[in-house]
Amino acid sequence: MLLADIGNTHFHIFDGQNVEHLLYGEAISKYAHEKLCYISVKHQLSDEIEAIGNWKNISSKIHIDGEYETMGVDRKALCLSHQNGLFIDAGSAITLDVMEEGIYRGGVIFPGLKAMLKSYEMISPVLETELHSSIDLSQLPLTTKEQISYGIIASIKALIEKHSQGKALYFTGGDGRFLSTFFEEAVYDELLVFSGMRQVLKDNELC
């Protein structure tokens, strides 16, 4: 059984072993004739996707205790992967969500790394840069481009540390592996959302 997490920019499709990241048109063309269960935050694609008879939307079945009305279904599925922990999904946006004994305790949403870098460029073209992946957070940098990377990464790290309070840290998403390297004993797992989906399928005998 194929599972899909339809995000803001890509389809993420899990075949039971591997995850494939595809653009919308590519995913529909490749998998339209396959049986697939999916969740989606891309509501403007709903009509096109729902017209595919082999695909089943299970978004309405994804729930966690303590959720709020407009909480993204992908975040809820992510939180279902473990009963306890701080979950960081670092994609086009970065979300932090706290679960304690299976109950949602709140979270944070802020721009993804690419969006943060783009915001500097919008201030001034001279601030256009790439992220310094090996930035040393133990001391203040002495160049503009390193200071941008320091400001982005150190602020994210501080926020995560503030709300972790000894909790297990679970990272996922395109930039999740990179961010996880700034924390000891952090877990990066691109299958977390799919783990939550599989639990819901099992509990509800779906698909």
N, C-alpha and C positions, 0 to 999 in steps of 0.2 A: 504494500500500500504506500503510495506516494503522499507525502505531506508537503504543504507549501505555506510559507509565511510571506505574505505580500506586503512589502514595506513601501516607504515613500519613494524609493528610486528603483528597487529591484524586486524580482521574485527570488525567494530563497527556497529551493526545492530539495527535500531530503528523501533519498531512495532506500533508507534503512541502513546505509553504510556511509554515504558521502553526501555533502551539501553542494549544490550547484547554484551559482548566483547568475541570474540572467536578466536581461532587459525584458520589459513587458511583452513586446512583440515576439521576441525569441522564445519565451516560455510558452506563450499561447500556441505558437506554431509547432513547437516540439512536443508538447504534452497534451494537446487538445483531445487526443483520442485515448489518453490514459485515464484510469480511475484515480482520482486524487481528492484528498480532503484539505481544505485550506482555511486560514484566517486572513483577514485583510484590514489594513488601516487606510487603504486607498479607495475611498468610497465612490469617487467619480468613475471608477472602472467597474463598479458592481454590475451594471446591466450587461456589459460585454462579457464579463466572466460568468455571470449566472446563466447566460445563454448556452454555455458549454455543458451539455447534458451529463458528461462523465465526472464533473467536478461538484463537490459538495461543500458548502460554506458552513463551518462549525463554530463560527465566531460567537453566536448567541449561546453556545454551551460552555463558554469559557468564563468561569467566575471564581473569585477569591473572596474570602471573608474580609470585610473592611474596605472593599473597593468603592470608588466613587463613580458617578454616572458617566463621565466622559473619559474615563481611563482607557487607554489604548489596549486593544485585545492582545497585542503582542507582549505588552508589559505584564498583563495578567497571566498569560501562558508562561512567561519567563519566571514569574513568582511561584508558579505551581511546580517548578522543577525541584524545589527544596522547601522544607518547612521553615527553615531559619536561614537568615543571612542578609547581606547587603548585595543587591543585584545591580550591576552596571552594564547597560547596553550602550555601546559607543558606536553609533552609526551616524546618519545625517543629523540626528540630535543625540545628545547624551542624557540618559535617564538614570537616576539612582532610586532604587526602591528597597524598602526595608520590610522583611517578613519576620515575625516572631511567633513561633508555635502555630504556623499556618494562618496567621492573621496579618493583614496588611497594615503597616503603621505609618505610612506616608512616604513621600519621595520628592525628588527634585528633577526639573527639566531645564537643560540649557543647551546652547548651540553645539553642534559637533565640531571636531577639530578643523575641518575644512571651512566651515562657516565662520569660525573664529578668525582664522587666518584671512579670509575674505574681508572681514570687517575692518581689519587694519589697512588693507589695500584701499578700501573705500574712503578711509580717512585721508590717506596720501599715497600716491604711487611709490614713493620712496620706502614705504613700509611693506611693500610686497615681498614676501619671503616664503620659504618652505619651513616646515617644523624641524627643529634641531633635535633629532631623535636621541642623541646621546648627551643631552644637556645635563650638567652637574647641578643638582638642586641644593647642594650643601653650601654654595656661595653665590653671591650676586654676580651676574655676568657683566662684561665691560663693552659689549657691542650691541647695537640696536637690534639686529636680527636674533641674537641669542637672548636678549631681554624679552622679546616678543614670545619666544618659545618658553622661557622661564615663567612669564606671566600666565600663559595658558596652562601649562602642565602643573605648576605649583598651586594654582588656584583650584584646579580639579582635585589634586592630591589632598589638599587641605580639607576640602569639603567632604571627601570620602572618609578621611581619617576622623573628622569630627563626628560622623554619624555611624562609623563602624563599631566602635565601643566593644572591641573583641569579637565581633561577629565574623563569620566566614565571608570572604569576598569572592563573588562570582562575576566574572567578566565575559561578555559576548559582544558580537557586532564587529564590523570591519576594523575598527581601531581598538577593539578590546584587548587583543593580544599585546599590542604596544603599551597601552596604559597599565596592564597587569604587571609589567616588568618593574614598575615603581613601588611594588608592594611585596613584602615577603609572604610566602605561602598563599598568594592569591591563585585562584583557579580560573583559567581561561577555557571555555568550552563553547564552541559554536553550535552545539546541539541542545542548549538549555531550553530554548523556546519549543523545540520539537519534543523534548522530554515532557514538558508540561502538556503539550497537545496529546501525546500518547497516553498520558494518565487520564485525561478527559475522555478519550476514545474508549479506553478500557472501562472506566467507571460507568459510562453511558451506553456501552455496547454499540458504538457508532462505527460507520464505515466497515 
